């Protein structure tokens, strides 16, 4: 219980910081002259809410899914034209639509992964690295 400190509430003062490793709880702390300055990167982002971030990621998933659907259809159509020989640059358009569809699919899967992480389906667990062994 060394790292699991609990805030003590005092009348007329703000509670001291209580950081619970693994839970992500950071409560307010009164600054003292002995405390080192806190960097900007260690503070939480309070500008956007999780619901706004989740809805933005959801809109991105829908847009990339629609783009993927359109590009797959375009690749099929251009491929059919190229096989029949009706349009000389159809192979280039087929290649471009195929590459674009792959990029959209990868982006969509990455956005889905971020949504799942925000919803808690995927954890941020990172195992410790094993110690290096000596060679004989």
The 8 nearest C-alpha neighbors of each residue, nearest first, counted from 0:
[[1, 3, 2, 4, 19, 5, 20, 18],
 [2, 0, 3, 4, 19, 5, 20, 18],
 [3, 1, 0, 4, 19, 20, 18, 17],
 [4, 2, 0, 19, 1, 5, 18, 20],
 [5, 3, 17, 2, 18, 6, 19, 1],
 [4, 6, 17, 7, 3, 18, 16, 19],
 [7, 5, 17, 15, 14, 8, 4, 16],
 [6, 8, 14, 9, 5, 15, 17, 13],
 [9, 7, 14, 6, 10, 13, 12, 15],
 [10, 8, 12, 11, 7, 14, 13, 6],
 [9, 11, 12, 8, 13, 14, 7, 15],
 [10, 12, 9, 13, 8, 14, 7, 15],
 [13, 11, 9, 10, 14, 8, 29, 15],
 [12, 14, 15, 29, 11, 9, 28, 8],
 [13, 15, 8, 6, 7, 12, 16, 28],
 [16, 14, 28, 6, 29, 27, 17, 13],
 [17, 15, 28, 26, 27, 18, 14, 6],
 [16, 18, 4, 6, 26, 5, 25, 19],
 [19, 17, 25, 24, 20, 16, 4, 3],
 [18, 20, 3, 22, 24, 21, 17, 23],
 [21, 19, 22, 18, 23, 2, 3, 24],
 [20, 22, 23, 19, 24, 18, 124, 123],
 [21, 23, 24, 20, 19, 18, 25, 3],
 [22, 24, 21, 25, 20, 19, 18, 26],
 [25, 23, 22, 18, 19, 26, 17, 20],
 [26, 24, 18, 17, 23, 27, 16, 19],
 [25, 27, 16, 17, 24, 28, 18, 15],
 [28, 26, 16, 15, 14, 25, 29, 13],
 [29, 27, 16, 15, 30, 14, 26, 13],
 [28, 30, 15, 31, 13, 27, 14, 16],
 [31, 29, 28, 34, 32, 33, 35, 36],
 [30, 32, 33, 34, 29, 35, 28, 36],
 [31, 33, 34, 30, 35, 36, 29, 37],
 [34, 32, 31, 35, 30, 36, 29, 37],
 [35, 33, 31, 32, 36, 30, 37, 29],
 [34, 36, 37, 33, 32, 31, 30, 38],
 [37, 35, 38, 34, 30, 33, 32, 39],
 [38, 36, 35, 39, 41, 42, 40, 34],
 [39, 37, 40, 41, 36, 42, 35, 43],
 [38, 40, 41, 42, 37, 43, 36, 44],
 [41, 39, 38, 42, 43, 37, 44, 36],
 [42, 40, 39, 38, 43, 37, 44, 36],
 [43, 41, 40, 39, 44, 38, 37, 45],
 [44, 42, 45, 41, 40, 39, 25, 46],
 [43, 45, 46, 42, 47, 48, 40, 41],
 [44, 46, 47, 43, 48, 42, 49, 52],
 [47, 45, 44, 48, 43, 49, 51, 52],
 [48, 46, 45, 51, 49, 52, 44, 50],
 [47, 49, 51, 50, 52, 46, 45, 53],
 [48, 50, 52, 51, 53, 47, 117, 54],
 [51, 49, 53, 48, 52, 54, 47, 55],
 [52, 50, 54, 48, 49, 53, 55, 47],
 [53, 51, 49, 55, 50, 54, 56, 48],
 [52, 54, 50, 56, 55, 51, 49, 57],
 [53, 55, 57, 51, 56, 52, 50, 58],
 [56, 54, 52, 58, 57, 53, 51, 59],
 [55, 57, 59, 53, 54, 58, 52, 60],
 [58, 56, 54, 60, 59, 55, 53, 61],
 [57, 59, 61, 55, 60, 56, 54, 62],
 [60, 58, 56, 62, 57, 61, 63, 55],
 [59, 61, 57, 63, 107, 58, 62, 64],
 [60, 62, 64, 58, 59, 63, 65, 57],
 [63, 61, 59, 65, 64, 60, 58, 66],
 [62, 64, 66, 60, 65, 103, 61, 107],
 [65, 63, 67, 61, 62, 66, 60, 68],
 [64, 66, 68, 62, 67, 63, 61, 69],
 [67, 65, 63, 69, 64, 68, 70, 62],
 [68, 66, 100, 64, 70, 65, 103, 69],
 [67, 69, 65, 71, 66, 70, 64, 72],
 [70, 68, 66, 72, 67, 71, 73, 65],
 [69, 71, 73, 67, 96, 72, 100, 68],
 [72, 70, 74, 68, 73, 69, 100, 67],
 [73, 71, 75, 69, 70, 74, 76, 68],
 [72, 74, 70, 76, 75, 71, 77, 69],
 [75, 73, 93, 71, 96, 77, 72, 76],
 [74, 76, 78, 72, 73, 77, 79, 71],
 [77, 75, 73, 79, 78, 74, 72, 80],
 [78, 76, 80, 74, 93, 89, 79, 75],
 [79, 77, 81, 75, 76, 80, 93, 74],
 [78, 80, 76, 82, 77, 81, 75, 83],
 [81, 79, 77, 83, 78, 82, 85, 84],
 [80, 82, 84, 89, 78, 79, 83, 90],
 [81, 83, 79, 84, 80, 78, 85, 90],
 [84, 82, 80, 81, 85, 79, 86, 78],
 [85, 83, 81, 82, 86, 80, 87, 89],
 [86, 84, 83, 80, 81, 87, 82, 89],
 [85, 87, 89, 84, 88, 81, 80, 83],
 [86, 88, 89, 84, 85, 81, 90, 91],
 [89, 87, 91, 90, 86, 92, 81, 93],
 [88, 90, 81, 92, 86, 77, 91, 87],
 [91, 89, 93, 92, 88, 81, 94, 78],
 [92, 90, 94, 93, 89, 88, 95, 96],
 [91, 93, 95, 89, 94, 90, 96, 77],
 [94, 92, 74, 90, 96, 77, 91, 95],
 [93, 95, 91, 97, 92, 96, 90, 98],
 [96, 94, 92, 98, 97, 93, 99, 91],
 [95, 97, 99, 74, 93, 70, 94, 98],
 [98, 96, 100, 94, 99, 95, 74, 93],
 [97, 99, 101, 95, 100, 96, 94, 102],
 [100, 98, 96, 102, 97, 101, 95, 103],
 [101, 99, 67, 97, 103, 70, 98, 102],
 [100, 102, 104, 98, 99, 103, 105, 97],
 [103, 101, 99, 105, 104, 100, 106, 98],
 [104, 102, 100, 106, 67, 101, 105, 63],
 [103, 105, 107, 101, 102, 106, 100, 108],
 [104, 106, 108, 102, 107, 103, 109, 101],
 [107, 105, 109, 103, 104, 108, 102, 110],
 [106, 108, 104, 110, 60, 105, 109, 63],
 [107, 109, 111, 105, 110, 106, 112, 104],
 [110, 108, 112, 106, 111, 107, 105, 113],
 [111, 109, 113, 107, 112, 108, 60, 106],
 [112, 110, 108, 114, 109, 113, 107, 115],
 [113, 111, 109, 115, 110, 114, 108, 116],
 [112, 114, 116, 110, 115, 111, 117, 109],
 [115, 113, 111, 117, 112, 116, 118, 110],
 [114, 116, 112, 118, 120, 113, 117, 121],
 [115, 117, 121, 113, 119, 114, 118, 120],
 [116, 118, 114, 119, 115, 113, 53, 120],
 [119, 117, 115, 116, 120, 114, 121, 53],
 [118, 120, 116, 121, 117, 115, 122, 114],
 [119, 121, 115, 116, 118, 122, 117, 114],
 [122, 120, 116, 119, 115, 123, 118, 112],
 [123, 121, 124, 119, 116, 120, 125, 115],
 [122, 124, 125, 121, 116, 119, 21, 126],
 [123, 125, 122, 126, 121, 21, 127, 116],
 [124, 126, 123, 127, 122, 128, 21, 121],
 [127, 125, 128, 124, 129, 123, 122, 130],
 [128, 126, 129, 125, 130, 124, 131, 123],
 [127, 129, 126, 130, 131, 125, 132, 124],
 [128, 130, 127, 131, 132, 126, 125, 133],
 [129, 131, 132, 128, 127, 133, 126, 134],
 [132, 130, 129, 133, 128, 134, 127, 135],
 [133, 131, 130, 134, 129, 135, 128, 127],
 [134, 132, 135, 131, 130, 129, 128, 127],
 [133, 135, 132, 131, 130, 129, 128, 127],
 [134, 133, 132, 131, 130, 129, 128, 127]]
